[in-house]
């Protein structure tokens, strides 16, 4: 498929793995996917593959990685046979070229941070996909810079997709789905949304000092950091920042998605 227009960058909160089976919650992702222009490919940075330095995953079609436990057996029957994207992988390698070639792990399949949102975003599974690991040992500024280096992909029809969770503390989930969310969750999300809407890269880069309730919103950071890569790619260009999916589930687990441009 040939892209004819500039494509946005996205960040999605991918929720629990069983989102892949949930048509009600998945409907928001379906609508978001339908709003996208034609895509040549998708480059995904997921919370569930942390490897430093940044590393390219498989460029051949492989079985999905079911990297979770405790969910319905039907979830392991989900398939997402998207084509591989070797040409896009080479382009990413060129954009991220440094003193040493970009590292690769050709045996690394797509984890659930990749395929769970894509099952709904691009349900036909006809857009090629490639994954780049999350170099989670990097600073906030370095992750924004990584995204900035990927920004040219937008004019080449490639969607840069960060997949994580804007608020993600599994220890404090409330299965009763109470409303509203606790103050620590809503305060952190409000700060993140305000920083994004203001296109404030400095605040995002300095999130460790500036973000309220960070330790409760993210006891570990891997679900927040893909946002910085997507923001780097998206904020490198002019255009609005929108929040096409919002709200919380399980009390404090954010559902927010961010669209850059």
C-alpha positions as CSV (number, residue, x, y, z in Angstrom):
1,X,0.0,0.0,0.0
2,X,1.4,3.4,-0.9
3,X,0.9,6.3,1.4
4,X,0.0,9.6,-0.1
5,X,-0.1,11.8,3.0
6,X,1.9,12.5,6.1
7,X,0.9,10.1,8.9
8,X,0.8,10.9,12.6
9,X,2.7,9.3,15.4
10,X,0.7,7.5,18.1
11,X,0.9,6.3,21.6
12,X,-1.6,3.8,22.9
13,X,-2.3,2.5,26.4
14,X,-2.7,-1.2,25.5
15,X,-4.3,-2.3,28.7
16,X,-4.5,-6.0,29.7
17,X,-3.8,-8.7,27.0
18,X,-7.5,-9.7,26.9
19,X,-8.2,-6.4,25.2
20,X,-7.5,-8.4,22.0
21,X,-10.8,-10.3,22.7
22,X,-12.8,-7.4,23.9
23,X,-14.9,-5.8,21.1
24,X,-16.4,-3.2,23.3
25,X,-13.1,-1.7,24.6
26,X,-11.5,-2.5,21.2
27,X,-14.1,-0.3,19.4
28,X,-12.2,2.8,20.4
29,X,-9.1,1.4,18.7
30,X,-11.1,0.5,15.7
31,X,-12.3,4.0,15.3
32,X,-8.8,5.4,15.8
33,X,-7.4,3.1,13.2
34,X,-10.1,4.0,10.7
35,X,-9.1,7.7,11.1
36,X,-5.5,7.0,10.0
37,X,-4.4,7.8,6.4
38,X,-3.1,4.9,4.3
39,X,0.0,3.4,5.8
40,X,3.0,1.8,4.3
41,X,4.1,0.2,7.5
42,X,4.0,0.4,11.3
43,X,7.1,0.7,13.6
44,X,6.2,-0.3,17.1
45,X,8.1,0.4,20.4
46,X,6.5,-1.7,23.1
47,X,6.8,-1.7,26.9
48,X,7.3,-5.4,26.7
49,X,10.6,-5.6,24.9
50,X,13.3,-3.7,26.8
51,X,16.7,-4.0,25.3
52,X,19.5,-1.4,25.2
53,X,20.7,-0.2,22.8
54,X,17.7,0.0,20.6
55,X,17.4,-3.2,18.6
56,X,15.3,-4.3,15.6
57,X,13.2,-7.4,15.9
58,X,12.1,-9.9,13.3
59,X,11.8,-9.0,9.6
60,X,10.1,-12.3,8.8
61,X,6.7,-13.5,9.7
62,X,6.7,-15.5,13.0
63,X,4.3,-16.8,15.5
64,X,3.2,-14.3,18.1
65,X,4.8,-14.1,21.5
66,X,2.2,-14.8,24.2
67,X,4.2,-13.2,27.0
68,X,1.7,-13.3,29.9
69,X,-0.2,-15.7,32.1
70,X,-3.5,-16.1,33.8
71,X,-5.9,-15.2,31.0
72,X,-8.5,-17.1,29.1
73,X,-7.1,-19.9,26.8
74,X,-8.8,-18.3,23.8
75,X,-6.2,-15.5,24.0
76,X,-3.5,-17.9,22.8
77,X,-5.6,-18.6,19.7
78,X,-5.3,-15.0,18.6
79,X,-3.3,-14.5,15.4
80,X,-2.1,-11.4,13.7
81,X,-0.4,-12.4,10.4
82,X,0.8,-8.9,9.4
83,X,3.5,-8.9,6.7
84,X,7.1,-8.3,7.7
85,X,8.7,-5.0,6.9
86,X,12.4,-5.7,6.0
87,X,12.7,-2.5,3.9
88,X,11.4,-0.3,6.7
89,X,13.8,-2.0,9.1
90,X,16.7,-1.0,6.8
91,X,15.4,2.5,6.7
92,X,15.2,2.6,10.5
93,X,18.7,1.3,10.7
94,X,19.8,4.1,8.4
95,X,18.0,6.8,10.5
96,X,19.5,5.5,13.7
97,X,23.0,4.8,12.3
98,X,25.9,5.6,14.6
99,X,29.4,4.5,15.2
100,X,28.2,0.9,15.2
101,X,25.4,-0.7,13.2
102,X,22.0,-0.9,14.8
103,X,21.6,-4.1,16.7
104,X,19.2,-6.8,15.5
105,X,17.5,-9.8,16.9
106,X,16.0,-11.6,13.9
107,X,14.3,-14.3,16.1
108,X,12.4,-11.8,18.3
109,X,8.6,-12.2,17.5
110,X,5.9,-9.6,18.3
111,X,5.0,-9.4,22.0
112,X,1.5,-8.6,23.2
113,X,2.3,-4.9,23.4
114,X,2.5,-5.0,19.6
115,X,-0.4,-7.3,18.5
116,X,-3.0,-6.5,21.2
117,X,-3.6,-2.9,20.0
118,X,-3.1,-3.8,16.3
119,X,-5.8,-6.4,16.4
120,X,-8.2,-3.5,16.6
121,X,-6.3,-0.6,15.1
122,X,-5.6,-2.5,11.9
123,X,-7.8,-5.5,12.0
124,X,-7.1,-6.6,8.4
125,X,-3.5,-7.3,9.4
126,X,-2.4,-6.2,5.9
127,X,0.0,-3.4,6.9
128,X,3.7,-4.5,7.4
129,X,5.0,-4.3,10.9
130,X,8.4,-4.1,12.4
131,X,9.4,-3.7,16.1
132,X,12.1,-1.7,17.7
133,X,13.1,-2.5,21.3
134,X,12.6,0.1,24.1
135,X,16.1,1.2,25.3
136,X,14.7,1.7,28.8
137,X,18.1,2.5,30.3
138,X,18.1,5.8,28.3
139,X,17.3,9.2,29.8
140,X,14.0,10.9,28.9
141,X,15.9,13.3,26.7
142,X,17.6,10.5,24.9
143,X,14.3,8.7,24.2
144,X,12.8,11.9,22.9
145,X,15.9,12.3,20.7
146,X,15.4,8.7,19.5
147,X,11.9,9.6,18.4
148,X,13.1,12.7,16.6
149,X,15.5,10.7,14.5
150,X,12.5,8.5,13.5
151,X,10.3,11.6,12.5
152,X,11.1,11.4,8.8
153,X,9.2,8.1,8.6
154,X,5.9,10.1,8.8
155,X,6.5,11.4,5.3
156,X,7.3,7.9,4.1
157,X,3.9,6.4,5.2
158,X,5.3,4.7,8.4
159,X,3.4,5.0,11.6
160,X,5.6,5.3,14.7
161,X,3.5,3.6,17.5
162,X,4.5,3.7,21.1
163,X,2.6,1.0,23.1
164,X,2.5,1.1,26.9
165,X,0.2,2.8,29.4
166,X,-0.1,6.4,30.5
167,X,-0.8,5.2,34.1
168,X,0.2,1.7,34.9
169,X,0.4,0.3,38.4
170,X,-0.8,-3.3,38.5
171,X,-0.5,-3.5,42.2
172,X,-3.2,-1.0,42.8
173,X,-5.9,-2.2,40.3
174,X,-9.4,-2.1,41.5
175,X,-11.4,-4.9,39.8
176,X,-14.6,-3.2,40.8
177,X,-13.9,-0.6,38.2
178,X,-14.6,2.2,40.6
179,X,-15.0,5.8,39.4
180,X,-13.4,8.3,39.5
181,X,-9.8,7.2,39.6
182,X,-7.7,7.8,42.7
183,X,-6.1,11.3,42.9
184,X,-2.5,10.0,42.3
185,X,-3.6,8.5,38.9
186,X,-5.6,11.4,37.7
187,X,-2.9,13.9,38.8
188,X,-0.2,12.1,36.9
189,X,-2.4,11.8,33.8
190,X,-3.4,15.4,34.0
191,X,0.3,16.5,34.1
192,X,1.1,14.2,31.2
193,X,-1.8,15.5,29.1
194,X,-1.0,19.1,29.8
195,X,2.7,18.7,29.0
196,X,1.8,16.9,25.7
197,X,-0.9,19.5,24.7
198,X,1.6,22.3,25.4
199,X,4.2,20.4,23.3
200,X,6.6,20.8,26.3
201,X,9.5,18.5,25.4
202,X,11.5,19.8,28.3
203,X,8.9,18.8,30.8
204,X,8.5,15.3,29.3
205,X,12.3,14.8,29.3
206,X,12.5,15.8,32.9
207,X,9.5,13.7,33.9
208,X,11.4,12.1,36.8
209,X,11.5,15.4,38.7
210,X,8.4,17.1,37.4
211,X,5.7,14.5,37.2
212,X,3.4,14.2,40.3
213,X,2.9,10.8,41.9
214,X,5.4,9.1,39.5
215,X,6.2,6.3,41.9
216,X,2.6,5.3,42.2
217,X,1.6,5.9,38.5
218,X,4.6,3.9,37.3
219,X,6.4,1.7,39.9
220,X,8.5,0.7,36.9
221,X,8.9,3.0,33.9
222,X,8.6,0.7,30.9
223,X,5.0,1.5,30.2
224,X,5.6,5.2,30.2
225,X,8.8,5.4,28.2
226,X,7.3,4.4,24.8
227,X,5.3,7.7,25.0
228,X,8.6,9.6,24.9
229,X,9.7,7.9,21.7
230,X,6.3,8.6,20.1
231,X,6.4,12.2,21.4
232,X,9.9,12.7,19.9
233,X,8.7,11.6,16.5
234,X,5.4,13.5,16.7
235,X,6.5,16.8,18.3
236,X,9.4,17.1,15.8
237,X,6.7,18.3,13.4
238,X,4.0,20.9,13.8
239,X,0.4,19.8,14.3
240,X,-2.1,19.3,17.1
241,X,-1.8,16.8,19.9
242,X,-5.1,15.0,20.5
243,X,-6.3,12.3,22.9
244,X,-8.6,10.1,20.8
245,X,-9.1,7.5,23.6
246,X,-9.4,8.4,27.3
247,X,-10.6,7.2,30.6
248,X,-9.6,4.6,33.1
249,X,-10.3,0.9,33.7
250,X,-9.8,-1.3,36.8
251,X,-9.8,1.9,38.9
252,X,-6.5,3.4,37.9
253,X,-5.3,1.8,34.6
254,X,-5.2,4.5,32.0
255,X,-6.8,3.9,28.6
256,X,-5.5,7.1,27.1
257,X,-4.1,7.3,23.5
258,X,-2.2,10.2,22.1
259,X,-2.2,11.3,18.5
260,X,0.6,13.7,17.3
261,X,-0.5,15.4,14.1
